Amino acid sequence: MRGSLRFNTTLHSPTNEYDISARSPYGDLQIVRKNPRLVVANLHTTDAAFDCALQGLPPHGIRSRVDALTHVLDTIVSDAGDDPERPTLAVLPELSIPRDWRFTIVNYLAKNNVGVVAGIEYAHLGGKRVVNEAIAVIPTGYSTVAACAWSKRFAASHEETLIRSKGLRLVPRSAPYDGGASLKCQFGRLGCLICSEILEVNRVSNLFGRVDVVCVPAWNQDTMSFDHLVQSTAMMLHAYVAVANNSEHSDCRVRSPRKDSWARDDARLILRQRNGMVSAILELQSLTQFHGAGPLGTMVEPEWKPLPPGYPVGR
């Protein structure tokens, strides 16, 4: 499958917005023609798998991980095939995909017209340096895709302890660190925060006014604290926040800045130590219209919370 797709462009952590549609034979992919489906995967990655990845060893528990990924990805592709005109985006947890498997997985999804944002196992650079990153692969038509990578600048507290215990240090893929990318595509303006980055004020504020959807590949055990962070981030950025967490702790969800509090969890799944997924239809046509309408909006009865103060209208 690796040879079946052509990379239309590869983006690596640009500081500004990248318009993928400018490189697509479809044209104007940032115009949302049909509200997309977003799927967050609840995948179980064990501590033993983490330890192997950190040491640069072959993937741990290959059979069980292949079975889990096959089940989840086949279900995503099957659901997407039931409504082929609706764009589908899958979000996979932090560090959930063995690095050597990434081309097979993204090619399988992209071949079936499914975009993906996935957490990839550590890359080992020289000088005892490791990189924790997420990749996005977005179909752009005629068997082409656009790819982007985001990498963590700072490890989470427990992650830092484990990395240092192996004599390693976490570094971002590019230097100096550039703040991440925002992509314009059929899934709106798309950004990414890798797990603990949702706690980094500078990383979150960097996305202000630049995103409609924030993907959060996560390996987080403090789900109660994360609950509050996800809620506040959706409001501050006035965007959908999609969390795909390791199912060891679970609580995968899609959160939106809707006016009615009871409607803000568009989808949520708590299924610990098992594999599964949950999906939501993103009302991007309505949301992007609201973002361009100004603080007072143009809807008679808007379904969204008011824009945050200082929101760059029409950007």
N, C-alpha and C positions, 0 to 999 in steps of 0.2 A: 504493500500500500504506500510505502514511502515515496515511490516515484510517481504516484498517481496525481499529485497536486503540485502546483507551482507557487512559490512564495512571490506574491505580487510586490510586497515590500516588507522589510524587517525594520521595526522601530525598537530602539533600545533606550528606554527611560528618557524621552525628550522632556524638556522643561515646559513646553507649551502644548497647546492642543494640536493633535494631528488629525487631519481630515482624511480618513481612509477612502471615502467616496471619490476623492480626486484621483485615486489610483485604480478605481474599479470600473470594469466595463458596464456595470449596472448604472453608475452615476448617482449622485445625490442619495447615498445610502443613509446620510444623517436625517433625511426626511422619513419619519416613521409612517409607513403606509398601512401597516397592520400591527396592532399592539403585540409586542413579543412575549413569548413565554420564557420565564427564568426558572431554572431548576437548580436547587442546591442539594448536593450529595452528602449523605451522612455515612462516611466511610470509616471503617475501623482500621487504624494503623497502630501497631503495638509499640511498646517501649523498646522491645528487642529490635524491631525494624528501624526505629529511630537510632539506636546505638550502632547498628550496622551501617546506616547511611552516614553517620557522623565519622565513623572510622574508614569510610571509603570501601567497605566490604560489599559483596554481592547482596541483592535484596533478600531480606529474611521472610520466611513464610510464603514462598512464591506461589504455591498451589492455592492457598486460601485467598491471597490477594488477587490472583488472576480470576478466580471464581467470582469474587466480590465485584471487581471492576467489570467483568463481562456481564454480570447480571444487571448492574446499575446502568452501564453505558448502553446495553441493548434495549433496556426499557426506555431510556431517554430518546434513543434513535427511533424506536417504534412509535412513541407518542408524537415525536416530531413528524413522522411520516403520515400520521393521521390527519395532519393539518399543514401540508407542505408550504402554504403561502404565509404561514405565521413564523417569523424568525424565532429560533430557540437558542438560548444561551445556557450552558451548564457551568456551575461553579463547583470546584473540587477542593477539599481541605488542604491546609498547609502541610507541606512535606509528604503528601499522600501518594505521589507518583514517582516510582523509581526513575532516575534520570535516563537510564538506557531505554526505558519504555515510552518516553514522551512522544517520539515521532510516530510510533504505531498508534498511540491513543488519539493524538490530535488529528492525524490523518484519517482515522476511522470516523471521528466525529465530523470533521470538515467535509469529508467525502459525502456524508449524509446531510450536509448543509446545517450542521450544528456548530455554533461557536463555543469556545471554552475558555475559562480562566481557571488555571490549576496551579496548586502549590507543588513544587518539584523538590525532590530530595537534594540535600546539600551538594553543591559543586565544590570540588577540592582544587584550589589554586596552589601555586608554589608558596613557600615560606609559611607553611602551616596555617594557611588562610582558607576559610570556607565561606560560601555564599548561600544565603537562604533567599530563594526567589520564587515568584509566580510568573507564569507566562499566559499571554492571551493569544489565541489564534482565531481570527474572524474571517469567515468565508466572504469573498468579494466577487464571486461569480465566475463562470467558465473554468471551474477547477483551479481557481487561484485563491490564495489566502493572504491576509496581512497579519504579521506577528509582532508582539511587543513583550518586553520583559520588565518586571519591577523587582527590585531587590531591597532587602531590609538594610537599614543603616545601623540600627541598634538591636541587639538581641533582647528578648524578654528576660526577666530576672532569673528564672529557673533555667531557661535555655542557656543563658550566659554561664551559669555555674557548670552545666554539663559540658559545654564547649571548652571551657577553661580546664576542666578535669582531664581532657584529652590533649592538653597542650596546644590547643587551637585558638583562633580568634575569628570572629565574624567580621566580614568587610562587605560593603556594597559592591556590586559588579563594576560600576564606573566610579572614577575619582576625578575631580571632587564630586561629592554626591549632588545629584541634580534635581531631586524633589519629586520625581515620578512623572507619569504620563497621563494625559486625558485624551481619549480617542473618540472621534465622532464617527458613528457607524449606524447600522440598522437597529442597534440597541440603545440609541440615544448617545449622550456624552458619557463615556464609560471611564471610571477610575478604579483604583485598587488600593486597599490597605491590607497589609499582611499581618493578621492577628493583632499583636501588641501595638502596631502602629496606630491603631484606633485611639490609643492613649497619648500619642505624640501630638501636642498642640500644633506644632509647625506643619506636620504632615497633613493633619485634618484641615487646617486653615488654608493650606496650599490648594485645596480642592474647592474652596468656596466660590460659588458662581461658575464653576467649570464642569460640573457633573450633574447628570440626571440619575445615574445608577452607580453605586459604590459596591464593588465585590470585595468580600472579606474572607479569603481562605484562612482558616484558623485551626490551631491546636491549643484549646483553652480549657482549663479545668475550673476556673472561677466563673461559672456561668451566671451567677447572680450579679456580680459586678458588671460583667459583659452586657447583661440585659439592659442596665441603665445607660451604658455607653452607646449601645446600638440605638436606643430610643433618642438620646440627645443628639447623636450624629445625624440621624435622619432629619431631625428638626433644624439643626444648625446649618446643614448643607442643603436643606430642602430637597432631598433626593431619596430614592430607594436605597436601602442598605440590605445587601444579601450576604448572610453569614453561612458558610459551609464549614462546620466544625467536625473534628475527629469524633467519631461516635463513641469513643471511650467516655466522653463527657456529654456529647450530643448537644441539643438545643440549636438546631439549624433553623434559619428563619429568613423571611423577606419582610422588611419593615418599611413603611411609607409615611410621608408627612401629611396624612389626611386630616381634615378638620375634625372628624368624629373620632374620639379616642378608641372606641370599640372596633373601628375599621382599620386601624394602623398596622396590625399584624395580618398581612396578606396571606402568609403561609407560615406555619411553624411545626417543627417535628422534634420530639424528644424520644429517641430510640437508642438507648445506650448499649454499646458493645455489639451492635448489629448493623447491617448495611441496608441502606434504603435511600429514599429521596423524597423531596416535597417540591411542588412547583406553584407558581403564581403567574397570572397574566398581568403584565405591567401596563398601567394606563398612561403610557407615555405621550400619546396624542394630547390628552387633556393636560398633563403635567407640563409639557414643553410650551403649550399655548399659555398656560398660567405664568410660566417663567418669563415669557416675552411680553406680558401685559402690564407690568408695573405693579407697585405696591397695592393699588386698589383693585386690580384685576378687571376683567371685562365680563366675567360670568355672573349671571344673575344670582345664582346660589352656588358659589364655588365649593368644590369638594375638598379643597386643600387648605391647610393652615396658611395664614398670611406669610409673605416672604420675609426672611430675617432682615433687620435693619442693615442697609448698605449693600443689599444684594444687587449685583450688576445686571440690571434688567436688559434683556435683548442681546446679551453677549453670545 
